[in-house]
Amino acid sequence: MSNTSRIRRQRWVIFSVLALMYILVYFYRVSLAVVAGDISRELRLTPQQLGSLSGILFYVYAVAQLPLGPMIDRLGSRLVISGCGVLTTIGGLLFSQADTLAMAMAARVFIGIGTASVLMATFTIFSHWFSKQEFGRVSGFMVAIGNLGNLSATAPLALAVAAIGWRSSFLVIGILQAVVTVLVFSMVKDRPPVADPGDAADAARPAGMLDAWGEIFSNPHFWLLGGVSFFWYGNYLALQGLWGGPYLMEVMRLSRAATGQMLMFTSLGFISGSMVVDTVARRLFRSYKKTLLAGQIVLLILMSGFLGTAETLPRPLLALLFFAIGLAVSSGVMIYPIIRSMFSVRIVGTALTSLNFFVLMGAAMTQQIMGVIVGSYGRGAAGASPSAYHAAFLFPVAGLAVAIVAYFFARDYSEKG
């Protein structure tokens, strides 16, 4: 077997192991939507407390992006992912045993820190193992595979909770997390033995942490992309990560199993879209920026349905709406090849994690703010009113509209090979 063939085979082995890790990351991000009712009843949580419990993972995850970026560039992704995997395992096991809000919050903090490095460190590894031309395709593929964790946190989790309870379900995931962490440490390599000459020369001149941040945050186009990233993921997690579940059960009167199935359509849409979005960008729009904008405009229109229209839809059309939202959400993965094209490989870890700060802050703030809005309307015997959810969903929808308009003025970082 030639050296080139060995490298190609090895990079897909590395991809597979990292994909297992990312599946678990996505599971933890969105799993509260299905078990929100169970946890709220058992721990006696208000909507505001539930929003905080969900949001704390994303706040911690977002803040952790800033120090993790330089750590990835300096220490290497393998060590950072493995160390963080240990923290995730601790958090997962602790969450399965939580009997108070404080204990559950502490567990989510561990999970937030532990999962914070995975995707961006993975993309940093890809920047060394795959060319710029391949990066958009392989990053979209990784997000698609990772969404199997999203998928498992919908209908399959609902079935597991019904069979063995939410605590045992999360205990199993915690044990699985430990196994995958060992696989990452033993099988992943940061760089191929023979690097691309251009990238190798660039990487040989590592930037200092402050210099890297200065280069990144002084770029006005980075801030415009950050705004879209904030509300792209804020809208998605508002629906899929927390409030979509209570909305479907309290407003649409769906059962927990039916709610899990409905949310699963969003996951299927996201997976389907992530598999083809790079091809769409290359062959149809010939631009990552235009692909991102088109998808976000569609997402804006579809998410507006949760201001009241969605409740008028028959079940088959509602399922189609959730699937279409997943397709539109998949356009958001274009932020990663854009950032890869925007900055050099020597600071790509810092650049990716800096952008991901906006992504996760969008998820955290949106879920918590929506919890405050829903709670302000009070709750009846059947839960919150439709108007409470309409008002809550207005926040991410309006924010996305503003971010889209602003991003029209950003530079188009078309791929240059």
N, C-alpha and C positions, 0 to 999 in steps of 0.2 A: 504494500500500500504506500503511495507517495505521501510526502510530507503534507502537501496541500489537501489530500483526501483525509488524512488523519485530523488535520485542523478543522475541516468542514464537519467531520463526524463529531469531534469533541465539542464544537460550539453548540451543536444541537442537543448533546447530552447535558451540557450546562444549561441550555434553554429549558429543558424538561424539568430539571431539578428546581430551578428558580421559579418555574411556572407553578410547581406544587406549593412553594412558599407563598406566591402571590394569590393563589386560590384561597388560602387561609386568611390572608390580609383582607380580601374582599368579603369573606364570610363575616369577619368581625365588624366590618364597616356597616353592614346592612342588616345584620341578624336581629336587631332589636325591633324592627317593624313587625315581625311575626309574633314575637313573644312579649311585646309591650304590655298587653293586657295582663298576662300572667305575672310579670315582674311588678307591675303597678299594684296589683291586688296583694301580692305576697309581701312586698316591702312598703305598701300603703303610700304610694307616690302620687303627688299632684301632677297635672300636666306640665307645670313649670319645672318640677323636679325631674320628671321623665325627660324633658328637653335638655336639662343640664346633664343628666346621666349619659344621654346620647352624645351631646355636644362636647363633653370633656375629652373624649377620645380624640376628637378632631382638633380641639384647641392645643392639646399636648402634641399631637402629631404635627400640627402646623409649626409650632414654636421649635420643635425638635429639628425641623428642616434646616434651620440656619447653621447650627453647629455641625450637623451631620454631613452637610455638603463638603466643607473643608476636610472632615475626617475621611470621607470617601476618597477624595483626591489624594490625601496624604497616606492613609493606612491601607487603602484598598477595600473594594466592595465586599470581598469574601469575609474578611474579619468583622466588618461592621454589621453585615447581615447576620452572621452567626451569633455575635454577641447580643444583638437586638432580639434574635430568635429565642434566646434564653429568657429575656425579659417578657416576651410575649407568652411563653409557656407558663411562667409564674403568674402572669395576669389572668390567663385563661383558666388555670386551675383555681385561682382565688375567686374569680367571678362565679364559677360553678358552685362555690360554697358560701357566697355572700348572703348574709341574713339581715344586713342593715344597708341603708343608702350609703353611708360612709365607706363601708367595706366594698360595695359595688363600685363606687367612684374610684377608690384606690386601685381596684383591679383594672378598671378602664384606663387609668393613668398608665399602668404598666403596659397594657396592650397598645395604647397610643404611642408610647415611646418605642416599644418593641417593633411595631409594624411600620414606623415612620420611614425607615431607610430602604425598605424592600424594593419598591418600584424604581426609585431614582438610582439606587445603587445598581440595580439590574440594568437599567438603561445605560449607566456608565460602563458596565461590563460590555454591553452590546456595542458601544461606541468604539471599543477596541477590537472586538471580534467580527464586527460587520462594517461594511463601507457606508458612507453617507447615503448612497443610493439605496442600500438595503435597509437602512435604519428605520425609515417610515413604515415599511412593510413589516419588519420584525417587531417593532414596538406596538403596532396595531394588533398583530397576532398575539403578542403577550397579553395585551389588555383583553382580547377576546377570550383567551384561555383563562385568565384570571377571573373573568365573569362567571366561570363555572362555580366559583365561590359565592358569587351573587345569587346564582341559580339555586345552589344548595341551601341558601338561607331563606328561600321562599317556600314553595310547596313541600320539598323534602324535609326541611326543618319543622314545618307544621306537623307533618306525619310523625317525625321523631319525637316531638314534644308530646303529641297525643299518646304515643306508645310508651315512652320511658320518662317523660317530664323534661322541663327545660334544664334542670341542673345536670342530669345525667348526659343530656345531649351536649352541653358545653364541656363537661368533663372529658368526653370522648375526643372532642376537638382539641382540647388542651394536650392530651396524650399524643395525638397525631402531630401537633405542632412540635413537640420534642423530637419525634422521629425525623421529621423533615429538616429540622435545624441541624441534626447530625449529618444528614445527607449533604446539605449545603457546605458545611465545613470540610467534609472529606472529598467532595467531587468537583467543586467549583474552582475555576482559575480566573484571576483578574484579567490576564492578557494572554494572547497566543504567544508561542515561542518566537514566531517571526511576525513582527508588527508591520503595518503599513508605513513606508518610509516617511511620508509627510506627517502622519500622526505621531510617529515615534520622535521625530525631531521637535514637534510642537510640545509633546508631553514631557520631553527632556528639560523643558524650561518651565517648571511649575511656578504658578503665581502664588504670592503670599495671600493669606486669607483676606486682609483688608484691601489689597490691590484687586483681588478677584471681585469682592463685593462692590468696590468702587467702579469697576468696569461694567458690572451688571446693572447696578441701580442708577447709574448715570445715563443709561440708555433709555430715552423716553418711550421707545417702542416696546421695551420690556414691560413698562408700567401699563401700557394699553392692553398688551396681551394678558397681563396679570388681572386686569379688570374683567375681561371676558372669562378667564379661568375661574375667578371667584364666583361669578353668577352661573356659569355653566354647571359647575359641580354643586353649587348651592341648590339649583333647581332639581338636579338629579337626586341628590341625597334627601332633599325635602320630601320627595315622593317615595323613593325606594328605600331610604335609610331609616325613616322614622314615621313621618306623618301620613304617608300613603296608606299604611295599615290601619291606623285609627279612623282615617277618613272613610275608607271602604267599609269598615265594620259599623261605624256610628252613623254615617250619613247615607251610605248606599245599602246598609243592612246586610252585608255579606258575612258569611260565616268565616271563621279563622282559616279553614281549609280553602274556601273560595277566594279569600283575600290573598293567601299564599300563591294560588294559581294565577290570579290576576297580576300580581307583582312579578311572577315568573315570566309573563309576556314581555315586560320591560327588559328583563335580563336577556331573553332570547333575541329581542331586537338589538340590544347593545352588542351581543356576541356576533350576530349576523352582520351588523354594520361595521364592527371593528375588523372583520375579516376582509372587507372590500374597500374600506375608506381610503386606503393609500392608493389603490388602483383608480378610484374615482378622482382623487387629487391629481394623479399623473396624466390620466387619459381624457378626463372630461373637463375639469377646471384648469388643469395644468398649473396649479397654484395651491399651496397649503393654506394660504390666507383666505382665498376665495372659497375653498372647501369648508373651512372653519366657519366663515361668515354665513354661507348658505345653510349649513346645518343648524347654526344657532338661531337663525331667523325662523326656520321650521320649528325648532324646539320652543321658541317664544310663542308661536301661534298655538301649538298643541298644549303647552302648559296653561295657556289662557283658559282652556276648557275647565280647569279646576276653580274658576271664578263663578261657576254655576252651570255651564253648558253640559259638563260631563254627566250630571245627574239625570239628564233627559235622555241619555243614550241607552238603547237596549243592550243586554249583556254582550252579544257578539261584537257590536260596534265599540263598546267600552274596552273589550280585549284588544281590538284593533288599535284603539287609541294608545293603550299602554305599549303595544309592540312598536307603533310608530314613534312614540317618545324615545324608546330605546334606540331605534335607528338614528334619530336626530341627535341623541346624546353622544353616539359614537363619533360624531364629527369632532368632538372635543379632544380626541387623542391627537389631533393635528398640532396641538400646542407643543408636543414633544419634538417632532421633527423640525418645527419652526425654531425652537430654542436651540436644537442641535446645530442648525444652520446659522443662528445668530451669533454664537460664541465658539471659540476654539476649543479643541479637545482637552487642553491643559486645565481648563476650568469648567468642563462640562458637568462634573458632579455638583459643583457649587451652583452653577446656573440652573440645573434641573431642580435641585432642592429649593432654590430661591423661588422659582416659579411655583413649585408645589406648595410653598407656604400660602400663596393666594388660593390655590385649589382647596386646601384643607381648611383654611380660615373661612372660606365660603360655605363649606359644609357645616362647620361648627356654629358660626354666627347665624346662619339661616335656620338651622334646627332649633337653636335656643330662642331666637327672636320669635319664630312661629309658635313656640311653646308659650311664650309670654302673651302673645296675641290671643291664642286659643283660650288660655286660662282667664284672660280678662273678660271674656264673654260669659263665664260661669258654665256650669254643667247641669244638665237635667238628669232624669233617671236613665235616659238612653244614651247619655254622653253629651259631647259638645254639639252645638247647633250647626247647621250648614253655613249660616252667615259667619260663624267664627272661623271656619276653615276657609271660606272665600276670602275673608280679610287677611288671614295668615298667608295664603298662597300669593296674595297680591304683592307681598314684599319681594320674593325672588323673581317674580315675573317682571315687575317694574324695573328692578335692578338690572336684569338681563337686557331689557330694551335700551337702557342708558348705555350699558357697556358695549352693545353692538354698534350703536351710533358712533361712540368714541373710537372704536377699533377701525372704522372705515378710514381713519386718518393715519393708521399705522403703516409702516413700510412693508412691502411684500417681499419676504425673504424666500424667493424662489430657489429651488435646489440648483446648485451649481456643480454638483458632482464632487 
